Amino acid sequence: MSIKLYCFGESGHSYKAALALELSGLEWEAVYVDFFAGETRSPEYRENVNEMGEAPVLVDGDFKTSQSGAILAYVTEKSGKFGGKDAAENYEIFRWVLLDNSKLSAVAGPTRFLMNFLPEDKQPKEVIGFNQGRLKGTYAILDKHLEGRDWIVGDGLTNADLSCCGYLFYDEPFGFNRAEWPNIDRWLSNIQAIDGWKHPYDLMPGSPADRA
């Protein structure tokens, strides 16, 4: 029985989980969540899939969990991949996953939504500007950390990389330009060079083109 991942292409949090599954070699399938039609807000979804009303959600037999960080940890436990070589590295990975969840994806996701999925006259420009300022500070932290490094932790792809890259491969504008951050750009190229890497819209169902 394959793992099911409730997800949609526009979701960077879903992308982290989907990319981990794809690169892990585990058998999995995507279950499309129609977020823009309100599926995650429906009583049926909250009762049967995720009471938090969010995606992604991983279901593996009788096991179910949500939140991308928890899903990444589960994929590592099941596949033996993307973890550290020792306890110290595992804590370092965890530290970067938490930074991503609080300062990178947590800000990039809403900013991208406000800029690309709301009508122009509904976009809160001051909020967008504030968020982009916060993101620049986080990009600077990550870019400096990656100086002289191929990966965020250790000598290979880990959950730190999978978590932090979640929104950075999307083409819609939200205040991130790879060319302005050479170390981040090189690191993202390292991830793209891994056999099996796919763009979010190629890996999961759902894209803005579907609603055009």
N, C-alpha and C positions, 0 to 999 in steps of 0.2 A: 504494500500500500504506500503510495507516494505522499509526501508532505504537501499539504495545501497551504498556500499563502494568499490570504485575502488582501488585495492590493489594487492600485491603479497607477498608471504611468506617470501622472503629474506629481505624484507624492515622492518627495525625496526620502522620507522615512521608509516608505515601502521599498524604494530602490536599494537602500542599504541592505535590507533583509533579502531581497530578491537576488542581488549581486552576490551576497555571501552564499546563498543556496546554490546559485549557478556555478560559482567557482569551487564550491566544496565537493562537487561530484555526487551529492545526494540527489535522489530522485524527488522531484517536486513539480507542482503545477500551480499556475496562477488562477485565482478565482477573482474575477473582475468585480470591483466595488464601484458602483456608479455614484461617486461622491457628489458630483455637480447636480445630480437629480435628487439629492437629499437622502440617499440610502443610509448613510451612517447615522442620520438623525431619526430614522424610523424606529418605532417600537419593536418591530420584528428584528431588526439588526441588533439593537441593544439587548434584546432578550436572548437571541440565538447565537450571536457572533461575539459581540464585545459590548459590555455594559458601559464602557467608557465612550462609546460612539466614535471610535477612531480606527484607522488602518495604519500599519499592517496588523494582521492577526495570523499567527501560525497555528495550524492544526496538524498534529501527527498522531493518528489513532485517537486514543483517549486523552492525549495531552494537548493543551491549548494555552497559548500565551500571546500577549500583545506587547507593545512598546519595542521599538527597534533594538535598543540595547539588550533587552532580555532575549529577543530572538537571536541576535548575534551570539550571545553566550550559549544558547541552546544549540545552535549550529556547530559551534566549536566543540561543545561537549559530545555531540553525536558524531561529528566527522573527524575530530582530532586536529582540525586546521584552524589557523588564524589566532592561535593563542601564543603566549610567550614561552620562552625556553625554561623559565623558572618563576618562582613566586614574585620576585622583584619586577620582572618584565610584565607579568600579569597585572600587577597593581599599576604599573605605568600605563598599560593599555587602558585599564579601567579609568584612570585619571583623564585620559584624552577623550574617552567616550563621554564622560561626564562633562568635560569642557564643551564638546560638540553639542551635547543635548541642552546645555544652558546658554551658550554664547554664540554658537555657529548655526547649526540647523534650526535651533529655536528662534533665531532672528531672521535667518535667510528665508525660511519657509514662509512665514507671514509676509515678509517684505515682497517676495516674489508674487505671492497671491494678490496683495494689494495693488501691485504695479501692472499685473498682467491679466487678472481674472475679474477685475472690477471695472465698470464703466469709468471713463476718464473723469466725469464730474463727481464720482463717488470716491475717488482716491484721496485719502488724507495725506496731503503733501508734507505736512510738518512731521507726522508720524514716520512716513517713509524716509525723510531726511534724517531724522533722529536714529532710526534703525540702521541706515547706511553708515552713519558715523560710528555706531557700535561695531558694525561688521568690519569696518576698516581696521579698528583696533585688534580684532580677533585675527583677521588675515595677517596683520603684522606679526602677531605672536607666532602663528603657524609658519609663516615664511621664514622668520628668523630661526625657529627650531629646526627647519628642514635644511638649513645651510650646511652643506657637507654631508647630508644624509639622503639616502634613497627612500627611506621609509620612516614613519613617525616613531616607531619603536622597533629595535632589533634590526635584523638583516633580511626581513621579508615581510610580505603582506600580513597584517594583523587586523583585528577588529578596530583598532585605533584608526587605521587608514580607511576601512570600510565605512565607519561611522562618519568621519570628518569629510569624506568626499561626497556624501549623499546628495547635496544640492549643487555641487560645483561643476557637474557635467551638463547641467541644463543650459539651453541656449537663450531662454527668455531673460531679458535684463532685470537685474535686481541689485545692481551695484557691485558686481564682481567682473573684473576683466583679467583674465589669466596673464596677459602680457605685462601687467603692472606688478606681478608677483612672480619673479623668475623661479624661485625655489618651489613654490606651489605648482607652477606650470610644469616644471620638470617632474615633480612627484606625480601629478595627474597623468603625465605621459607614461610614467612607469606602470601605473595601474592599467592604463589603456593597452599597454603592450602585453599584458598577461593573457595567455590563451584562454578564450572563453569570455573575455570582457565584452559587454554590450552596453550601448546607450540605453538610458531609461525607457525611451519610447520603443526600443526594439526588444526589450526584455520583458515588459509588462503591457497588458492591454490598457488602452486609454491614452489619448493625447489631445491637445487642443485642436488638431486637424479633424478629429472626429466630430467636433462641435461647430466647425467652421460653416 
